[in-house]
């Protein structure tokens, strides 16, 4: 009975010691108070040049479709039904693609001009933040305690515009990627993230406590 009553008292003490007070909304740190750092404006030019590669074949397809529709022979009513069906199908496709041209031009050339200046990041003591979006604003936060790996890479267009991309990974996968960074900034952020990861791992698995410290590799692609 004594042991049972003692265990019961421990449970009561453990339950009553837990506190979860409410935090006033006005005391929560606001994201707009962060010192957000914008990405390099050169990213806008890189995106526009990359989209140009898609504009050329799309324009060629629309041109051929419209040209085929305008060159319908006068003897169309006398053609075989299969030939008439092909001509009508080509005309419908050309009209549909022509109607999509304004949408494509907006997404490929107008949206980057407005959206890229809205991309920014912020580094705090405990986490890394990133926000982007034009019509839909997305703000992501990756605590250093949850980050497992960080890497930088540069593709062909990024080399041309002297830019780099930082990718941050958690156990669930890639948390986010920050495009439009200068190579120096991307490497500095990567090294800072990996340093914070090592600190948290050392605190969670101190030497001599039977824990192991994982080595976070750095992956760079030039």
Backbone as JSON, one array per atom type, in Angstrom:
{
  "sequence": "XXXXXXXXXXXXXXXXXXXXXXXXXXXXXXXXXXXXXXXXXXXXXXXXXXXXXXXXXXXXXXXXXXXXXXXXXXXXXXXXXXXXXXXXXXXXXXXXXXXXXXXXXXXXXXXXXXXXXXXXXXXXXXXXXXXXXXXXXXXXXXXXXXXXXXXXXXXXXXXXXXXXXXXXXXXXXXXXXXXXXXXXXXXXXXXXXXXXXXXXXXXXXXXXXXXXXXXXXXXXXX",
  "N": [[0.83, -1.2, 0.0], [1.96, 1.19, 0.72], [3.88, 1.59, -1.24], [2.26, 1.8, -3.49], [0.69, 4.04, -2.89], [2.7, 5.94, -2.83], [3.6, 6.0, -5.49], [1.29, 6.94, -6.67], [1.14, 9.5, -5.56], [3.41, 10.62, -6.76], [2.59, 10.69, -9.41], [0.52, 12.54, -9.24], [1.93, 14.82, -8.45], [3.58, 15.15, -10.69], [1.64, 15.68, -12.58], [0.41, 18.02, -11.64], [2.55, 19.77, -11.75], [2.93, 20.47, -14.36], [2.58, 23.15, -16.54], [0.83, 25.31, -18.69], [0.56, 28.11, -19.69], [-1.35, 30.71, -21.27], [-0.24, 32.58, -24.09], [-0.17, 35.96, -24.77], [-1.41, 37.39, -27.79], [-0.33, 39.77, -28.73], [2.24, 39.68, -27.8], [3.66, 37.9, -29.26], [6.38, 37.41, -31.46], [6.53, 39.28, -34.44], [6.57, 38.51, -37.92], [7.05, 40.5, -39.75], [8.77, 42.14, -38.43], [11.2, 41.08, -38.73], [14.57, 41.28, -39.96], [14.52, 41.18, -42.97], [16.32, 39.94, -45.75], [16.74, 40.72, -49.06], [16.9, 38.67, -52.04], [19.39, 38.4, -54.66], [18.94, 40.74, -57.26], [19.61, 39.96, -59.75], [18.6, 37.49, -60.17], [16.13, 37.78, -61.35], [16.68, 38.47, -64.03], [17.94, 36.11, -64.79], [15.86, 34.22, -64.65], [14.14, 35.22, -66.62], [15.7, 34.92, -68.93], [15.97, 32.15, -68.95], [13.29, 31.36, -69.35], [12.99, 32.19, -71.92], [13.91, 30.15, -73.53], [11.78, 28.39, -73.56], [9.89, 29.9, -74.81], [10.54, 30.11, -77.53], [10.15, 27.47, -78.88], [7.39, 27.21, -78.32], [6.27, 29.43, -79.59], [6.88, 28.76, -82.21], [5.3, 26.49, -82.61], [2.71, 27.58, -82.36], [2.78, 29.36, -84.5], [3.02, 27.62, -86.74], [0.64, 26.22, -86.47], [-1.35, 28.23, -86.77], [-0.65, 29.13, -89.32], [-1.19, 26.83, -90.8], [-3.95, 26.71, -90.44], [-4.79, 29.04, -91.74], [-4.17, 28.5, -94.3], [-6.05, 26.8, -95.38], [-7.34, 24.83, -97.88], [-9.38, 25.92, -100.68], [-11.06, 24.02, -101.63], [-12.02, 22.68, -99.44], [-14.62, 21.69, -98.62], [-14.85, 19.57, -100.37], [-13.03, 17.73, -99.64], [-11.85, 14.58, -98.29], [-13.53, 13.01, -95.51], [-11.84, 12.33, -93.42], [-9.59, 13.93, -93.91], [-10.78, 16.42, -93.61], [-11.39, 16.28, -90.88], [-8.83, 16.25, -89.75], [-7.9, 18.79, -90.51], [-9.7, 20.46, -89.15], [-9.1, 19.74, -86.54], [-6.43, 20.59, -86.31], [-6.84, 23.32, -86.62], [-8.38, 23.93, -84.33], [-6.54, 23.33, -82.3], [-4.53, 25.2, -82.85], [-5.89, 27.62, -82.4], [-6.43, 27.34, -79.67], [-3.83, 27.27, -78.58], [-2.95, 29.79, -79.37], [-4.61, 31.36, -77.81], [-3.53, 30.87, -75.35], [-1.17, 32.21, -75.35], [-1.03, 34.95, -74.28], [-1.34, 34.33, -71.55], [0.89, 32.73, -71.05], [2.93, 34.58, -71.6], [2.55, 36.38, -69.52], [3.01, 34.8, -67.21], [5.63, 33.97, -67.68], [7.16, 36.27, -68.12], [6.15, 38.63, -66.98], [5.3, 38.03, -64.35], [7.77, 37.16, -63.02], [9.09, 39.66, -62.83], [7.62, 40.94, -60.89], [7.51, 39.14, -58.78], [10.08, 38.21, -57.94], [11.4, 40.4, -56.52], [10.06, 40.12, -54.11], [11.08, 37.98, -52.81], [12.87, 36.9, -50.04], [15.08, 36.39, -47.22], [15.8, 35.45, -43.81], [17.96, 35.25, -41.06], [17.97, 33.91, -37.92], [18.79, 33.4, -34.44], [18.0, 30.83, -33.79], [16.83, 29.72, -36.03], [16.22, 29.47, -39.62], [14.75, 31.49, -42.04], [12.5, 31.91, -44.81], [10.82, 33.55, -47.43], [8.45, 33.92, -50.09], [6.57, 34.53, -53.13], [3.83, 35.7, -55.12], [0.95, 35.96, -55.82], [0.19, 34.09, -53.97], [1.45, 34.09, -50.91], [4.18, 32.58, -49.37], [5.7, 31.58, -46.46], [8.45, 30.16, -44.93], [9.95, 28.33, -42.27], [12.81, 27.0, -40.84], [13.96, 25.38, -38.18], [17.19, 25.25, -36.68], [17.64, 23.09, -35.07], [16.17, 21.09, -36.21], [17.15, 20.78, -38.73], [18.99, 18.73, -40.92], [20.83, 18.7, -42.95], [22.62, 20.75, -45.29], [23.18, 22.27, -48.43], [24.87, 23.66, -51.32], [24.5, 24.66, -54.72], [25.14, 25.2, -58.24], [23.78, 25.86, -61.35], [23.97, 25.95, -64.99], [22.88, 28.43, -65.88], [22.98, 29.84, -63.49], [25.71, 30.08, -63.09], [26.31, 31.77, -65.22], [25.12, 34.13, -64.41], [26.36, 34.58, -62.05], [25.31, 33.46, -59.62], [23.91, 31.49, -56.91], [22.44, 28.62, -55.28], [20.91, 27.74, -52.24], [20.13, 24.88, -50.43], [18.14, 23.42, -47.95], [17.71, 20.76, -45.75], [15.54, 18.64, -43.9], [14.52, 15.96, -41.65], [12.2, 15.16, -42.86], [12.58, 15.68, -45.51], [13.39, 17.98, -48.17], [13.43, 21.18, -46.88], [13.3, 23.88, -47.82], [14.43, 25.84, -50.64], [16.71, 28.38, -51.39], [16.96, 30.51, -53.88], [18.94, 32.65, -56.01], [21.09, 33.73, -54.59], [24.25, 35.25, -53.92], [27.36, 33.59, -54.66], [29.18, 33.78, -52.5], [27.53, 34.51, -50.34], [25.78, 32.32, -50.25], [27.54, 30.2, -49.59], [28.42, 31.11, -47.1], [26.03, 31.08, -45.61], [25.45, 28.34, -45.76], [27.67, 27.22, -44.38], [27.21, 28.37, -41.88], [24.76, 27.22, -41.17], [25.48, 24.48, -41.06], [27.31, 24.61, -38.98], [25.66, 25.32, -36.83], [24.1, 23.03, -36.76], [25.99, 21.12, -35.91], [26.54, 22.08, -33.34], [24.1, 21.67, -32.0], [23.95, 18.89, -32.17], [26.16, 18.16, -30.65], [25.33, 19.05, -28.15], [23.12, 17.41, -27.71], [24.23, 14.86, -27.86], [26.64, 14.5, -26.05], [30.21, 14.03, -25.78], [31.52, 11.04, -24.38], [29.17, 10.25, -23.27], [28.12, 8.14, -24.42], [26.99, 8.77, -26.79], [26.93, 9.55, -30.31], [28.45, 11.66, -32.68], [27.27, 12.95, -35.59], [28.59, 13.33, -38.85], [28.15, 15.99, -40.89], [28.03, 16.14, -44.2], [29.21, 18.26, -46.84], [27.89, 19.31, -49.83], [28.83, 20.45, -52.82], [28.29, 21.75, -56.0], [29.76, 22.8, -58.77]],
  "CA": [[0.0, 0.0, 0.0], [2.82, 2.38, 0.81], [4.49, 1.83, -2.54], [1.21, 2.23, -4.41], [0.31, 5.43, -2.58], [3.81, 6.81, -3.22], [3.55, 6.16, -6.95], [0.13, 7.78, -6.98], [1.49, 10.88, -5.22], [4.34, 11.09, -7.78], [1.82, 11.02, -10.61], [-0.21, 13.76, -8.97], [2.89, 15.91, -8.47], [4.0, 15.35, -12.08], [0.53, 16.28, -13.32], [0.17, 19.39, -11.19], [3.7, 20.62, -12.04], [2.87, 20.89, -15.76], [1.87, 24.41, -16.74], [0.72, 25.71, -20.09], [-0.15, 29.39, -19.69], [-1.63, 31.31, -22.57], [0.65, 33.67, -24.49], [-0.93, 37.01, -25.47], [-1.09, 37.51, -29.2], [0.5, 40.95, -28.99], [3.6, 39.42, -27.36], [4.3, 36.98, -30.2], [7.19, 38.15, -32.43], [5.93, 39.43, -35.76], [7.5, 38.23, -39.01], [7.42, 41.73, -40.44], [9.83, 42.79, -37.68], [12.48, 40.49, -39.09], [15.42, 42.01, -40.9], [14.52, 40.36, -44.19], [17.36, 40.27, -46.72], [16.28, 40.31, -50.39], [17.83, 37.93, -52.89], [20.01, 39.22, -55.7], [18.0, 41.1, -58.31], [20.03, 39.27, -60.98], [17.77, 36.31, -60.34], [15.04, 38.12, -62.27], [17.21, 38.35, -65.39], [18.21, 34.7, -65.06], [14.58, 33.55, -64.92], [13.64, 35.69, -67.91], [16.5, 34.27, -69.99], [15.61, 30.73, -68.97], [11.96, 31.21, -69.95], [13.09, 32.44, -73.36], [14.1, 28.87, -74.19], [10.47, 27.79, -73.75], [9.08, 30.75, -75.69], [10.87, 29.87, -78.94], [9.38, 26.35, -79.45], [5.95, 27.46, -78.22], [5.91, 30.36, -80.66], [6.96, 28.03, -83.48], [4.11, 25.62, -82.7], [1.55, 28.43, -82.63], [2.9, 29.89, -85.87], [2.71, 26.56, -87.69], [-0.79, 25.91, -86.38], [-2.11, 29.32, -87.38], [-0.38, 29.11, -90.75], [-1.95, 25.73, -91.39], [-5.38, 27.07, -90.43], [-5.04, 30.09, -92.73], [-3.94, 27.97, -95.66], [-7.02, 25.75, -95.69], [-7.67, 24.91, -99.32], [-10.74, 26.32, -101.0], [-11.86, 22.82, -101.88], [-12.2, 21.97, -98.16], [-15.84, 20.87, -98.58], [-14.75, 18.41, -101.24], [-12.02, 16.81, -99.11], [-12.31, 13.39, -97.6], [-13.93, 13.34, -94.13], [-10.66, 12.22, -92.56], [-8.79, 15.13, -94.12], [-11.5, 17.52, -92.98], [-11.23, 16.15, -89.44], [-7.47, 16.66, -89.41], [-7.81, 20.23, -90.66], [-10.45, 21.07, -88.05], [-8.36, 19.51, -85.29], [-5.28, 21.5, -86.31], [-7.33, 24.68, -86.39], [-8.77, 24.07, -82.93], [-5.33, 23.36, -81.49], [-3.84, 26.48, -83.07], [-6.65, 28.67, -81.7], [-6.23, 27.14, -78.24], [-2.47, 27.7, -78.24], [-2.88, 31.24, -79.52], [-5.28, 31.96, -76.65], [-2.66, 30.71, -74.18], [0.03, 33.04, -75.47], [-0.99, 36.02, -73.27], [-1.14, 33.75, -70.22], [2.29, 32.32, -70.96], [3.77, 35.77, -71.53], [2.44, 36.96, -68.18], [3.67, 33.92, -66.24], [7.06, 33.82, -67.97], [7.92, 37.52, -68.23], [5.64, 39.69, -66.1], [5.3, 37.54, -62.97], [9.09, 37.26, -62.38], [9.42, 41.05, -62.52], [6.91, 41.33, -59.68], [7.66, 38.17, -57.69], [11.46, 38.09, -57.45], [11.7, 41.36, -55.45], [9.39, 39.74, -52.87], [11.8, 36.87, -52.19], [13.83, 37.36, -49.03], [15.39, 35.42, -46.18], [16.21, 36.02, -42.52], [18.67, 34.31, -40.19], [17.87, 34.2, -36.49], [19.69, 32.59, -33.62], [17.53, 29.46, -33.69], [16.21, 29.2, -37.25], [16.42, 30.13, -40.92], [13.43, 31.8, -42.59], [12.47, 32.26, -46.23], [9.48, 33.87, -47.91], [8.34, 34.19, -51.51], [5.21, 34.43, -53.63], [3.19, 36.88, -55.69], [-0.47, 35.88, -55.47], [0.14, 33.27, -52.76], [2.67, 34.31, -50.13], [4.61, 31.41, -48.61], [6.8, 31.85, -45.52], [8.93, 28.9, -44.37], [10.89, 28.45, -41.15], [13.52, 25.75, -40.57], [14.8, 25.47, -36.98], [18.47, 24.58, -36.8], [17.57, 21.83, -34.34], [15.54, 20.08, -37.07], [17.87, 20.66, -40.0], [19.97, 17.65, -40.94], [21.86, 18.88, -43.98], [22.51, 21.94, -46.14], [24.1, 22.19, -49.57], [24.78, 24.7, -52.33], [24.78, 24.2, -56.07], [25.04, 26.21, -59.29], [23.59, 25.31, -62.68], [24.61, 26.72, -66.06], [22.4, 29.81, -65.86], [23.46, 30.49, -62.27], [27.1, 30.47, -63.32], [26.32, 32.9, -66.13], [24.7, 35.34, -63.69], [27.1, 34.6, -60.78], [24.35, 33.2, -58.56], [23.98, 30.18, -56.31], [21.22, 28.19, -54.59], [21.09, 27.04, -50.97], [19.07, 23.93, -50.11], [18.12, 23.01, -46.55], [16.99, 19.5, -45.63], [15.2, 18.1, -42.59], [14.26, 14.53, -41.72], [11.06, 14.95, -43.75], [12.96, 16.0, -46.88], [13.88, 19.34, -48.37], [12.59, 22.19, -46.24], [13.13, 24.87, -48.87], [15.64, 26.23, -51.37], [16.81, 29.82, -51.57], [17.64, 30.83, -55.13], [19.29, 34.05, -56.19], [22.11, 34.18, -53.65], [25.61, 35.31, -54.43], [28.1, 32.41, -54.2], [29.77, 34.02, -51.18], [26.46, 34.47, -49.34], [25.28, 30.95, -50.16], [28.51, 29.41, -48.85], [28.42, 31.57, -45.71], [24.82, 30.56, -44.98], [25.6, 26.9, -45.63], [28.61, 26.95, -43.29], [26.57, 28.75, -40.62], [23.76, 26.2, -40.86], [26.17, 23.26, -40.64], [27.9, 24.87, -37.67], [24.59, 25.24, -35.85], [23.73, 21.62, -36.65], [27.01, 20.46, -35.09], [26.37, 22.5, -31.95], [22.95, 20.98, -31.43], [24.27, 17.48, -32.03], [27.07, 18.02, -29.51], [24.55, 19.22, -26.92], [22.24, 16.26, -27.53], [25.06, 13.66, -27.7], [27.98, 14.91, -25.6], [31.23, 12.99, -25.76], [31.62, 10.33, -23.11], [27.84, 9.89, -22.8], [27.63, 7.03, -25.22], [26.38, 9.26, -28.02], [27.8, 9.72, -31.46], [28.27, 12.91, -33.39], [27.21, 12.68, -37.02], [29.34, 14.25, -39.69], [27.3, 16.53, -41.94], [28.83, 16.42, -45.38], [28.89, 19.44, -47.63], [27.84, 18.96, -51.23], [28.91, 21.61, -53.7], [28.35, 21.43, -57.42], [30.11, 24.0, -59.55]],
  "C": [[0.86, 1.25, 0.0], [3.44, 2.69, -0.54], [3.46, 2.35, -3.53], [0.81, 3.66, -4.16], [1.42, 6.39, -2.98], [3.83, 7.05, -4.72], [2.42, 7.06, -7.35], [0.43, 9.24, -6.69], [2.46, 11.45, -6.26], [3.61, 11.49, -9.06], [1.06, 12.33, -10.42], [0.71, 14.96, -9.04], [3.32, 16.22, -9.9], [2.91, 16.02, -12.88], [0.34, 17.73, -12.94], [1.34, 20.32, -11.51], [3.7, 21.12, -13.49], [2.02, 22.15, -15.89], [1.92, 24.78, -18.22], [-0.05, 27.02, -20.18], [-0.33, 29.93, -21.11], [-0.69, 32.48, -22.83], [-0.18, 34.72, -25.22], [-0.46, 37.17, -26.91], [-0.15, 38.68, -29.47], [1.94, 40.77, -28.54], [4.35, 38.45, -28.28], [5.12, 37.78, -31.2], [6.55, 38.14, -33.81], [6.98, 39.2, -36.84], [7.94, 39.51, -39.71], [8.51, 42.5, -39.7], [11.2, 42.18, -37.96], [13.26, 41.44, -39.98], [15.56, 41.16, -42.16], [15.56, 40.87, -45.17], [16.88, 39.83, -48.1], [17.34, 39.52, -51.14], [18.39, 38.87, -53.95], [19.01, 39.49, -56.83], [18.38, 40.46, -59.64], [19.23, 38.01, -61.22], [16.64, 36.57, -61.33], [15.5, 37.97, -63.72], [17.48, 36.9, -65.75], [16.93, 33.96, -65.4], [14.03, 33.95, -66.28], [14.4, 35.04, -69.07], [16.17, 32.79, -70.08], [14.26, 30.49, -69.62], [11.99, 31.47, -71.45], [13.27, 31.14, -74.13], [12.77, 28.17, -74.44], [9.62, 28.6, -74.73], [9.32, 30.43, -77.16], [10.1, 28.67, -79.5], [7.87, 26.56, -79.38], [5.49, 28.4, -79.32], [5.93, 29.66, -82.02], [5.73, 27.14, -83.67], [2.88, 26.44, -83.04], [1.6, 28.96, -84.06], [2.53, 28.84, -86.91], [1.22, 26.22, -87.67], [-1.64, 26.97, -87.05], [-1.89, 29.35, -88.89], [-1.14, 27.98, -91.45], [-3.43, 26.02, -91.46], [-5.69, 28.1, -91.5], [-4.87, 29.6, -94.16], [-4.86, 26.8, -95.98], [-7.42, 25.87, -97.17], [-9.13, 25.27, -99.55], [-11.64, 25.11, -101.24], [-12.05, 22.0, -100.61], [-13.48, 21.14, -98.14], [-15.74, 19.59, -99.4], [-13.72, 17.39, -100.74], [-12.67, 15.6, -98.47], [-12.61, 13.73, -96.15], [-12.75, 13.25, -93.17], [-9.77, 13.45, -92.69], [-9.46, 16.35, -93.51], [-11.34, 17.49, -91.46], [-9.86, 16.61, -88.99], [-7.33, 18.18, -89.48], [-8.54, 20.95, -89.53], [-9.7, 20.91, -86.74], [-7.15, 20.43, -85.2], [-5.72, 22.93, -86.06], [-7.72, 24.91, -84.95], [-7.56, 24.16, -82.02], [-4.6, 24.69, -81.64], [-4.56, 27.62, -82.36], [-6.44, 28.57, -80.19], [-4.85, 27.62, -77.81], [-2.32, 29.21, -78.36], [-3.54, 31.95, -78.34], [-4.42, 31.87, -75.4], [-1.43, 31.6, -74.22], [0.05, 34.17, -74.46], [-0.74, 35.5, -71.86], [0.32, 33.36, -70.03], [3.21, 33.52, -70.83], [3.72, 36.4, -70.14], [3.21, 36.12, -67.17], [5.18, 33.92, -66.44], [7.83, 35.13, -67.88], [7.42, 38.65, -67.34], [5.71, 39.26, -64.64], [6.69, 37.59, -62.33], [9.49, 38.68, -62.02], [8.78, 41.5, -61.22], [7.21, 40.42, -58.49], [9.06, 38.11, -57.11], [11.79, 39.12, -56.38], [11.04, 41.02, -54.12], [10.08, 38.56, -52.18], [12.85, 37.43, -51.23], [14.01, 36.27, -47.98], [15.85, 36.16, -44.93], [16.85, 34.92, -41.68], [18.54, 34.78, -38.75], [18.77, 33.24, -35.72], [19.3, 31.12, -33.66], [16.99, 28.9, -35.0], [16.6, 30.02, -38.46], [15.05, 30.29, -41.57], [13.56, 32.22, -44.06], [11.03, 32.52, -46.64], [9.54, 34.23, -49.39], [6.87, 34.14, -51.9], [4.69, 35.76, -54.13], [1.72, 36.91, -55.31], [-0.67, 35.07, -54.19], [1.47, 33.42, -52.04], [2.97, 33.08, -49.26], [5.81, 31.8, -47.76], [7.18, 30.54, -44.84], [9.96, 29.18, -43.29], [11.49, 27.08, -40.87], [14.38, 25.93, -39.33], [16.1, 24.69, -37.17], [18.46, 23.22, -36.11], [17.01, 20.72, -35.22], [16.27, 19.88, -38.39], [18.92, 19.56, -39.9], [21.1, 17.89, -41.94], [21.58, 20.15, -44.76], [23.54, 21.85, -47.24], [23.87, 23.37, -50.5], [25.08, 24.09, -53.69], [24.56, 25.34, -57.05], [24.85, 25.5, -60.63], [24.21, 26.24, -63.72], [24.18, 28.19, -66.02], [22.9, 30.55, -64.62], [24.92, 30.88, -62.41], [27.17, 31.7, -64.21], [26.01, 34.21, -65.41], [25.36, 35.44, -62.31], [26.15, 34.48, -59.59], [24.54, 31.78, -58.04], [22.69, 29.9, -55.57], [21.6, 27.44, -53.33], [19.88, 26.15, -50.73], [19.24, 23.46, -48.67], [17.22, 21.8, -46.42], [16.73, 19.17, -44.16], [14.95, 16.61, -42.74], [13.11, 14.21, -42.67], [11.39, 15.21, -45.21], [13.48, 17.43, -46.98], [12.92, 20.34, -47.77], [12.29, 23.31, -47.22], [14.48, 25.11, -49.54], [15.58, 27.72, -51.61], [17.63, 30.06, -52.83], [18.02, 32.31, -55.14], [20.27, 34.6, -55.17], [23.45, 34.33, -54.37], [26.37, 34.09, -53.92], [28.69, 32.59, -52.8], [28.7, 33.93, -50.08], [25.95, 33.06, -49.15], [26.24, 30.07, -49.35], [28.54, 29.81, -47.38], [27.2, 31.04, -44.97], [24.93, 29.05, -44.78], [26.53, 26.56, -44.47], [27.99, 27.29, -41.93], [25.54, 27.7, -40.21], [24.43, 24.92, -40.37], [26.83, 23.43, -39.28], [26.85, 24.77, -36.57], [24.13, 23.8, -35.67], [24.7, 20.89, -35.74], [26.86, 20.83, -33.62], [25.21, 21.78, -31.29], [23.22, 19.5, -31.24], [25.22, 17.25, -30.86], [26.33, 18.17, -28.19], [23.66, 18.01, -26.65], [23.02, 14.98, -27.29], [26.46, 14.07, -27.27], [28.94, 13.74, -25.58], [31.33, 12.37, -24.37], [30.29, 9.91, -22.57], [27.26, 8.77, -23.64], [27.0, 7.47, -26.53], [27.41, 9.39, -29.11], [27.44, 11.02, -32.15], [28.34, 12.62, -34.88], [27.99, 13.75, -37.77], [28.45, 14.7, -40.84], [28.16, 16.91, -43.13], [28.33, 17.65, -46.1], [28.96, 19.05, -49.09], [27.81, 20.24, -52.05], [29.02, 21.11, -55.13], [28.62, 22.7, -58.19], [29.92, 23.73, -61.03]]
}
